[in-house]
Structures are given as structure tokens and as C-alpha cells.
Amino acid sequence: MQTSRSKPCSCPSFKLREVASMYFTMIAVFLVILVVALQGSVPRGSDFPYKVPLDPQGLLELSWNVSYPEQAVHFQLLVRDLQFGLLFGMSDRGEFENADLAVLWSDGRNSYFGDAWSDAKGQLHMDSQQDYQLLGARRAPEGLYLLFRRAFSTCDPKDYLIEDGTVHLIYGILEKPVHSLQAINISAIHRGLQRVQLLKPNITVPELPSDIKTMEITAPDVVIPSQETTYWCYMAELAEGFPKHHIIMYEPVITAGNEALVHHMEVFQCAAKFDSFPHYNGPCDSKMKPDRLNYCRHVLAAWAMGAQAFYYPEEAGLAFGGPGSSRYLRLEIHYHNPLVFKGRRDSSGIRLYYTATLRRYDAGIMELGLVYTPVMAIPPGEDAFLLTGYCTDKCTQLALPAAGIRIFASQLHTHLAGRKVVTVLSRDGRERQVVNADGHYSPHFQEIRMLKEVVAVFPGDELITTCTYNTEDRSRATVGGFGILEEMCVNYVHYYPQTQLELCKSAVDPGYLHRYFNLVNRFNDEEVCTCPQVSVPQQFFSVPWNTFNRDVLKSLYGFAPISMHCNKSSAVRFPGDWEKQPLPTITERLREPVPRCPPTPGPRPAAPVPLNLGELRRD
Amino acid sequence: MQTSRSKPCSCPSFKLREVASMYFTMIAVFLVILVVALQGSVPRGSDFPYKVPLDPQGLLELSWNVSYPEQAVHFQLLVRDLQFGLLFGMSDRGEFENADLAVLWSDGRNSYFGDAWSDAKGQLHMDSQQDYQLLGARRAPEGLYLLFRRAFSTCDPKDYLIEDGTVHLIYGILEKPVHSLQAINISAIHRGLQRVQLLKPNITVPELPSDIKTMEITAPDVVIPSQETTYWCYMAELAEGFPKHHIIMYEPVITAGNEALVHHMEVFQCAAKFDSFPHYNGPCDSKMKPDRLNYCRHVLAAWAMGAQAFYYPEEAGLAFGGPGSSRYLRLEIHYHNPLVFKGRRDSSGIRLYYTATLRRYDAGIMELGLVYTPVMAIPPGEDAFLLTGYCTDKCTQLALPAAGIRIFASQLHTHLAGRKVVTVLSRDGRERQVVNADGHYSPHFQEIRMLKEVVAVFPGDELITTCTYNTEDRSRATVGGFGILEEMCVNYVHYYPQTQLELCKSAVDPGYLHRYFNLVNRFNDEEVCTCPQVSVPQQFFSVPWNTFNRDVLKSLYGFAPISMHCNKSSAVRFPGDWEKQPLPTITERLREPVPRCPPTPGPRPAAPVPLNLGELRRD
């Protein structure tokens, strides 16, 4: 279980205070010799609401809290089997080069803690400005607890800037005595990465009604396959005649011991147009899986590692049950088992909290971004190619109520080449607000995220979603589509009150793309087959990707009119003329936020801090 | 006369020390109440070698020196007819909005000096960081002297960054009592701008030989026309049989009192192919001017306001006289007479210092940049459009001696839309050195500038010249060419030893440009005449300038092969294949220099400094 909030669940929680009181008699080894800068910066109440295992064995367990007034994160790292130290840090995408690291190292007699960084070759260096502030260290039977603090922004160019969205945490375990930081060969150590949303939004949890009921959609004692990646599918169903309810909260149910294996889970509702769905319990990619399960795609709940319980806003709930909705649910669990453990049994899943006392509004989900079509493509060998999908003023004017809608959560989605995603709200040609942004987006970490503040969208507003792709490892163009090697650019926004608008997405006008292929054909000396009788992907695959053809494709996407999908469901458009629509014009862009460098409370050490952890030996 | 160096000319110089000793008995009004931060930062020797009038009446006269060790400029501003203060400062292109200003103001009783800035509307604000440091103020019979200091870079975002190249100085005269800085209405005051090269290179002046001779090419008592702008042409000639000499230095000769009117002067040698040239003395744009004067274009000497004497390096001199060179010289003087003075007589010109003892090397001039051809064009309405001309490795390989050449001076040239010019030396695909750069280039201020350091160019090197243009005020495309509303992108580099290579320039391949017009024709819905039977300028004028056509033109210039002009003279190419040459590839760019913010010597005042100048009254 992930959450440590006491209400409404009462799962075993893991608070520093309790641990401290349990073991406070075992003083000898608990010595904290140096506690630096305690004035007000050790979290009061010592509450670390967020927790994630860093490694698949669960040797390192990170808990943290976020102080927005202080613009800082407090970390508590539990090291279960301390040998000669560890590395913990952050980097752009989880690489060990150009990383920002806190390092605890020991030569067997003396231990040190310091802020370090790795260069482009992975060589470690002590940081001239020490920004990981050690707040305490203490031994307990289960391991060593390290407490430290880090400001979101330090303005030290060697430090990682902690932003909203995904943060790639990295760790390394030092299994031999280390005589200096420089002596650590970062490529030879036991190491790994874990993705989390470090800056969780600071949201007040709404009170739950007294008639709340729970329902667990969990795997029926599955034996986790002994392979790195498994998507497990399990079909559940609601009771016959189950009336309309509102889901107002859900949380993960994780089988104890499997915290590091259960990567993410989703509960989908099946399509109402089919009366029944086959029962199935097995891998999602099995040949035995009935095809009809592909019609179970309406998300009811989604959880990913590091996430807590998901609460709907007080005024809204997600409708399920009742006429016009399917009784059938599909649970999908992504097991991540890189150490290929065998025979692990699992009954994890999601616990839905729902009520028959319907809230004022039904919540809805709307798809923003790009239509799944090959006309939107990325040339090969690009390090950061942008594609943009539009939800135009014309569509919101037609489809949204005068009082607008409120977006409260968002789930970003691309396939494997996606590196960043951002949706911006624009009104009267001026960018007003970021709806959701992830500058370190990973397709392997697609959470539903509560927004820091609810975004109001009114008729006439524009929602512009831009995805950044990296295709440096590809030799041919990546086209839009459903395939894992094709791409998507989507933001599923969760909002209320529900409207008929399910999909507000765009793609370049195919006629203009046709002109592009003609142009490529005529401009380049090579004879290339970009003739119209060939499919769009085939035409893209035959483009010779020189700088001109790349530049002109970018120019085309920034200029050509769009085909708008302003749809009630994925196939039914709102009435109107949606072809060859002009691109929204932006006259005023949002400014990039300038990182603030808050003064750190108390003096910062200029050098690594010695720690008395006793003599460390190899076990 | 501009120069204050005592050797070899002995013109009246204007040193602070002498002025001080002349008037040191007139103590009463000379009181300097507050001299701030005198420790070591007042220039020793009090020498201000550079001098320029700021306004056309000569009411404000600026002298300065440059300390490269301190990374600072010391200014001495003479205010001849002080009323209630003045503004002096710098801005990107001489505008009074977003300017960095030192202000001296008086309410009639009390006077203040402070560092201020103007916002985008021209409203003045006191700067929170005071970076114009007042070093002294003193009254003399000729006016008030203000001494102050400014670091090149202050890292205050409200301050101007003093860089190499042109600096637009601005001034304003306060003719009424001013009760606060905020009360100054900057648009209502007497104001203007002056362009100078503030950061003069720190070059050791070579010794001149004993057999040095001088020759003055000066206007014969011309009556300066009572109009704002006049280009005056005067033909001079060398004695029959004048043998080959080396010009090793030249300096301006300015008629006393006309310092603010003589804007720039050049001496050209005529083409040797004509035996004689008509005598002429009159405006260059007169219908009476003989056409043959257009064949007098080989620059022998050039001076512009604020420039000092020009010295050739010790090993080189500019050949003139002797067989194969014309005896005829053309002097061109640009008179800038915005106040339309009438009847001013002028005998200004240039004094050449030459020797019959030829130096080791003849100096030469080479043209880098773009060929004068309409195929290189700038769309209308661009705020910063870049065009690049190449001198390729293939050409330097063929034309330069194995020991290379040394570039010691450079004159940048564009027509009216030019805003920046830079030439970079690249070797093996890696940018190595900036040859000359002007980020605040003005077509109205085209000096020959000595380089801070001599640049060695070897066979196989590439010289890449990029010009930035602004066409926001134009409604149709600006094409390359000789006309004043057409454009050029040229760097005339002065170097030794002279080679046969006179011109190393490029332009886009015309066949690729033709494909561009075809593409525009086919891509855009409008029927535009970009048919080949029409001239290239006509084709450019008919392009509908949407973002796509602009972007694609940029992409074309960055991609298409070039036609190289690797010429012995403007019409004779070196042998070889110069058409459809590949663009040089650059694998490593020079880094933008990061401005250093040197600690200022002594404390800086946080607020404006009060000055006792006595009561100021309107005259």
C-alpha cells in the first residue's frame, strides 16, 4: 500500500515518528553525529506522505514531502542493507551522465555525505555548491534512514531543476569501500532509475460521504510471469441491474511484498454496445485473449507507482452503472519484473469508492491533441521534433456550455518517441495558462495527474497540445497511428460537467501534405516515389531526409490549415465545416518561468559532511 | 583634429591635466563636492585619447579611454552651456526607449547625478543598481566637465552591454529645472544620437620611418551646402611619374569648427585602365558629375567621426603610385548638416603618410560576403532576416599562399536594411575565431576598423559572413544589388601579403532558386507570376509572403548549393568549377561569450549622488 494518510484507509503506515519511538532504546548504533541546519527545516510532524521503492528488490525506499512555501522537497531514504554507501539523484531522463547526485560513501571507517554531479562521461565530481542538505541520519533495525532536503531550484548550473511532471530518480549502490568520490566507477555499480512525480499537487482531500461503498477490482491470485514485462488482463463485472453511481475516489491495493513489481494498473469500462464480454484472466498480449476485450477502453481508474489515492472534486463523480453503460470492467496490470522473480503471487488491483448519492456533476474525459493519422509524421534522426494538435475556438464555441468546464486532472499520452508534452489554454489569441506540462515526459510513466489548480475552459477558448519527439535511433519516418512504433500526441483531460464533446483534436490538411510530397519530389534531384497512389506512410518513408525536406515539413505543419475532429464520440462529429480550418493564431505567448533561487535556511556546508555510521563491512 | 597623440602630429590636444593647470586659479566655481570612489579608478595620466562631438552644435563633447584590464570605459563629458542638466547614455540603435542613461539634473538649486533607464514608453526610472560611477565634476570657462566610469558589462538587466563594434550614444539637454527624474519628458527635450566605436582596440602604434612624407588630399575651401546630407566629390592627382610608395598611416584633417559636420571621408584610387580622369569638385550626386568618376572605387583611406589615425602594421604598407596604378584620386566627404548651417567653409580631408622605403609586404583588400545579385533576397516585414555569404575552403586552398595571410583591419558594409554583420573563420568544419563582428551595425557608420588581434587565414580555411536585415518598414522583397534600396552583405578585409584573390563571395545557386519559385507557385492557392521569363526581382516581388514561403526561403538559403565567386578581380575567376558548390558544413560553433561582471572598485552608491554646481539658471 502506498498511501500513508489515515483516512479512509487504515493500511500500515510508515512514519518517522513511530519508527523512532519503536526503536528509541537501541541507542548505540543510532548515533547521529552531525545534524546540520535543523532550524525549522526538518519537517514538522515528520510526515512523508509519498513513498516509492527505488530498486526492484526494495533495498532503497524513498519517502518525501513537498513544501511549496519553502519551495523545497524533504527526502527520507531508507537503505535496507547498507554496505559502503549509495548514490541518489536526478537527471534529465534517468541517465547517469550529467546527473545531479547526493552521495553517501564510506571507506569502511569514515562515512561522508555530499552533493556531487557527474559529467558527460559519467565521472563524479564534488559540487562546489552543496545543495543536498543533510538533515539527519539514523540507524533502525530495518536499515539506515537518511533525511535530506533539496530546494526545487538552486541556480547552480550543475544541479537538476525540480519541475512539475516526471522526475527521473537514479540510484546506485556502493558495494565496496570507496576512498574518494572520484574513485567511484559509476558504470560498474549496481544502479537503476525510478520515475516519479516529485512535486505532487497540494490538494485538499474532499470529505467522503457516509454512504460510501468500496469495490475491489483485483487480480485473482495471479502468478506473476517470470519475465521483465507483463501486461495482465482480468475481466470483472458489475452485478446485474447495478444502478448509476458516482466513483468519487479510488486507490491502489498492492499485495505486500510486490510494491516494486506492480508498475501501473488501470480499470477500463467496456463498450455498452455489446451485451456481454467473455471472462478472461491472462496476459493482455496472449493469442488466447478474446478480441472483444479491445472494446474495453473507457478509463474508470488509473494508478502508477508513486501515485496516491485519486479523489474527484467535491462537485463531481465519475458515473458508472445504470442503463446505457456496460456492466463489464477490464483490469490491466503492468508487472515490471526485471530481476525475473519466479512464482510470485499477486492480488493487486484498484479499490473504487463510490456512492449512490450522486454528486452535482458527472465527470467526463476529453481527448486533446492529434488525430491518430499518418499525415502527422516525424522525420528520422530528430532530437526534438514538435507536433501540435489543436482544439479550436470554433469547436469549443459549439460544444461547451456557456458556464464552461473545469479541468481537474490530466493524463498525457504518447508512444515510445515522446519526450515532452504540454497543453496550453489560449483565449483571444493570447496564451493564458498551462493546463498540464511534462518536460521530462516518459511513455513508461503515464499517470493521471491532479492539476495544481483547476483550469476553467469557456466557449471560444483554444487548447493547444504540443508533443516533442526524439527519433535519433530511427532510420525512417515515424508516422501517427495506433502501432507502438507509430506515434500519438494526446492529453486525456478529466473535467466536469460532462459534455458531449469527447474528442477535440486535429491533423494537417491532407491536401497540403500532398503538396508537400509533390514539392519534395520536384525539389530534390533524386527520383523518389512520393506519388499519390502510394499510402501516406509509404510516401513519408521515401522522402530523402535532408535539412531542406525536414525544414519544409516543419514549416508545413506550422502553416497549413487543419482538419478538425470536434467529435461527440470517436466517430460522430458535431455538425459544421471542419476541413481546411485555419491554424489558431497566437499573438502573445506565455513567458517561460524564471527559476527562483530561494535563500536556503541556515548555512550550507561547503564540503561533504562526515557522518559517524560506525565501521561498515561487507555482509 | 581628432587625435591627441603627440607624435607624429602636433595638433592642439585637449588634456584634462592641461585644462586643469590653465584654470586652477579660478577656484570658486570649480568646487567638486563629491568625488566618489577615487581609489585607482580615476584614469592616471588623465588621458582621453578618443573624442567626438555628440550634437551638431558641439555643445556636448565626449572624450573617453578604454581600460581592458579593468573592463571599463572612462568618460569625460564637456558640457559647454549647462542649463539644467543632461542625459547621456546608450541604447541598441540610438532610440530613447529601453535606453541606459546617466542623468545630471538640477531643480535650480540642487543637482544630482544618477544611473537611470528608460522603459519601452520612454519613461525614465532610477536604476536600482548605480553603474555609471561619478568620478568628478568640475567647472571650467568652456563648460562643465563630468568624469564618470562604466564597466563594459554590469549584469544589470537594465544596463546596456558595451561590446565591440558600433555603440549608439544618445544625449538630451535639460533646458528647464527638473524636480525629479520621473518628471523628465524625454520626447520633449533637445536630444540626438551619435555613433562611435567605443571599444577601440588597444594597438601599439608602429614607429614611423625618418623618410616619411605627407600628402594632404583636402577639399579646396568648399562651401558646405545648407542641406542635411551632402556627399562631396573632389578629384586630386599624383604627380606624373610618381613612383610606387607605401602608405603606412593616414589621419583626418578637419577644418576647425566643422568637427560636428564632417561625418566621414574616403580617398579612392581610380582605375588604371583609363589614362585620365576629369577634374571635378562638387556634389557626388550632381548631374554635372562625369560618369567616369564611378571608376574611382579602390579605397586608399577611409575615416569616420570618432576614428583616429589609421596605422598599417609594421611589415606592410598600401602601395600607390608607380606603373600599373592610376595617378587619379577621388576624395569623398559626407557632410552631415542637420541644422542646415549656411555658408560654412570647409577644407577637410585626409593626410596620407607614405614612404619610398617599401615595407616587406604590400597590403591588400579582399571582399568577403555575398555577390551583388538579386538571387539573395529578404522578404518584407522581417525583423531579423539572415543572409550568409561564403568564402570556401576550395577557394582559399587555391588562392592563398601556404604561409597564409594576416587580416588586420575590416570594414563592414550593407545598405539601409543592415543591422548586424559578422565574419567567422572556420577550419575543418569548426568555427575558430570571429574576424569582425558588429551587433549594432549601422549603414550610416562604416569605418575601417583595426582588429583587436590580427587573424591568420590559411589555405583551406573558410570565411563565413552573415548579415542581419530588418525590413519591417518595407512592403516588398529586398533583393541583392547595387541600389540603395537593394542590399549588400560585405566585409572588406585589409590584409597582407597581398594576393591575387580580390573577391571571395557567394550566392545561392540560381537553379535552386528557380525550384523555389516553382514550389511557391504550386504550393500557394493564389495565382502568382513566378514564371522564369520574368526577372528574379519581379519573381521575388510577386511571392505572397506567408509564413510558409518565408520559412522555405530561409530553408533554401540554408540548404541549396552555392555559386562561388573566387576572383582575381571582380570579373576574372580563378580557374576551377565554382558552380553548385556544397555549403560549408559547420560541426562546432563558437560559443557566445558570457558577459563577465567584474567587481567594481570601491562601493557603488545606491542612490543618485548630489552635486554642488551652484545655482543653475537659464541663460
Interface residues (C-beta under 8 A of the other chain):
Chain A: R515 N518 L519 R522 F523 N546 T547 F548 D551 V552 K554 S555 L556 G558 F559 A560
Chain B: R515 N518 L519 R522 F523 N546 T547 F548 D551 V552 K554 S555 L556 G558 F559 A560
